[in-house]
Amino acid sequence: LGTTSGSLALAGIAYGIALVHSGHSADAERLFSSLLASHADDPQLNVLLGEAHAEQGDYVGAIAALQRAIVLKPDVADANRTLGIIYMKQGKLPEAAAALRAELASHPDDLAARSTLATVLDMSGNPAAATSELGRVLRIRPNDADARYVLGKILLAAGSAADAVEHLEIAARLAPKDANIHYQLGLAYQKLGRTVDAQKEF
């Protein structure tokens, strides 16, 4: 980006990110599209446009923008992670795992990508690999509610209800409005014969 136009573009990007995070993804998409008219070869702008498309459920547009960003800069941050999330939502688990691993190859400290990869691995029937990834996340971020939830769910499915309760109780404290966490915690209590506690969670 040039100096003057670059400063304006950066301001526009910051504003666009704020729009996405505040739920105005359609406005963000229009802004990023406008910026791309003069900065079509900017990989980060393409990533942001992809994220705005994804927020609106336009996965076709999102994938096109994200893939364009990767062509421009193979290790651009967030592109493969966002692709992985989209593929997971579409049920394309091998593609999701490949995209998330590509993100981690370039950005090994991306805990969101690692946690999402764990979810994909669990959905793919590979709980051992998922548990390994979740362990790496929780060593760095022990208060990650999603990681605690997925690990608790895996442990419960494996028959380790007591261990599952430990993680699910932490997840429930961290994300008290998440119905999925309360449901899994209720199942875990049920397995342990804690009927009253189970009913409260359900």
N, C-alpha and C positions, 0 to 999 in steps of 0.2 A: 504494500500500500504506500502511496506517496505521502509526503509529510502532511500537507493540508487536508487532502481528501482522506488520508489515513486517520487523522484525528477525528474528522466527522464520522467516518465509518465506525471507529471504535466507540464513539458516543452512541451511534445508532445501535450497535451491537449490545451495549450495556442496557439501553432502553428496551431493546427487543427481548433480552433475557428476562428483564423485570416483567415484561408483558406475559411471557410464557409462564413464569412462576406465579403470576397473579391470576392465571386462568384465561388470559386474553390471547390464546394461541393464534387465532385467526388474524388479529391485528399484527402479531409478531411475524406471522408468515408473510403478510403483505410487505412489512418493513424489510425483512431479510431478502425477499424477492427483489425489491427495489434496489437494495444495496448490491445484490449480485449482478444487477444489470451493468454496473460499472466495475465490479470486482469479482467477475465470474470465476477467476482462478484462485480464490481464497478458500482453502479447505475448511477453516473454522466456520466461516459463514455458511458453507454447505452443510456442516454438521448441525448448526443452529436451525437452519431451514428444515432439515430432516427431523429434528426434535419437535419443531412447531407442527409439522405435518403429523407426526406420531401422536402428539397431544390431541389432535382433532380426529384421530382414528383413520387418517389417510395413510395407510401403510405403504401403498404403491408409491405415492409421492415421497414418503419418508425414505424408503429403501433406495429410490433413485438418487436422492440428494446425498444420502450417506455413502453410497457406493461411489458417487462422483468425488466426494471428499477423500475417500481412501485412494482412489486413482491419483488424485493430486498430491496426496501426502499419506503414504501407507501407514505411518504410525501416528496419525492425527488423533488427539485425545477424544474419547467419548464416542467416536463413530461406531466402532465394532461393538462396544457395550450396548449402545442404543439398538443396533441391528440385532444383537442377541436377544434383547428384551422383546423386540417385535416378533422375531422368529418363534420365541417361546410362546407368545400369545397366540400365534398362528398354529401352534402345535408342531412346528418344524424343529424338533429337538436336536437332531444331528447338526443342522445348520446353526442353531442357537449356540450349541456347545462350541462349535468351530469358531464362531464370531467372538464369543467371550474369551476363549483361549487366545485368540489373536490380540484382543485388547490387553490381556494380562501379559502377553509376551513383550509388548511395548511399554506397558504401565503396570508392573507387578504389584504396586501399592494401591491399585484401584479396588478397594474393598467392596464397593457396590457390584462391580463386575464379578468378583470372586463369590460373593454371596448369591448372586443370580446364577452363576455357574453351578453352585451347589444345589440350588432348586432344580435346575435343568437335569443334573445328574440323578437326583432323587426321582424326578418324574420319568427318567429313562430307565429306572430299575437298577441303579448303581448306588445304593445307599452308603457303601463303604467309601467310595470316592467322594461322595457328597459330604460325609462326616469329616473327612480329611480337610476339605476346603473350608468347612465351617469352623473347624478347630483353628485354622490359620486366621480366620476373621476374628474370632472371639479372643484370641491371644492379644490382638491389637486393640480391638474395640469390644470389651466384655459387655457393654450395655447396648448391643445391637439387638433390638427386639426381633427383627426378621430372622436373624441367624439363630437366636434362641428358639424361636418358634419352629423353624424347619428342623433343627436338631432334636427338639422335643418330639416332634411328629415322627421322625425317623426312629428314635429310641422306643417310642410307644408301639410302633408297627413291629419292631424287633422283639417285643415282649418285655422291655425294660421300663415298666411303668413308673417305678420309683425314681429312676434317673430322669425319665421324661418330665415328671412333675417338677423336679428341681429347675429345669430349664424353662418350662412353660409358666411356672409361677413368676419367674423373673421377667419373662416376656409380657405377662399380664400386667405386672406393675409398670413396665416401661410403656406399654401401649394398651391402656385399660379399655379403650373403645373398640378394639379389634375383636370382632365376633369369632373369627376363626381360631384365635388363640384360646378364647374361653371354651369353645367347643372341644378342642383337643385336650385342654386341661380337665374338662368334665369327663371325657372318656378315660383319661388317666386315673382320675379319682375313682371312677366306677370300677376300673380294673383292680384297684387297691381296696375295694369295699367301702370307700368313703362316700356313701350314698348321699348324705346331706350336702357335703361339699360339691359333689357332682351336680346335684340339682340346682345349687346356687349358680354354678358356672353355666349350666344349660339355660 
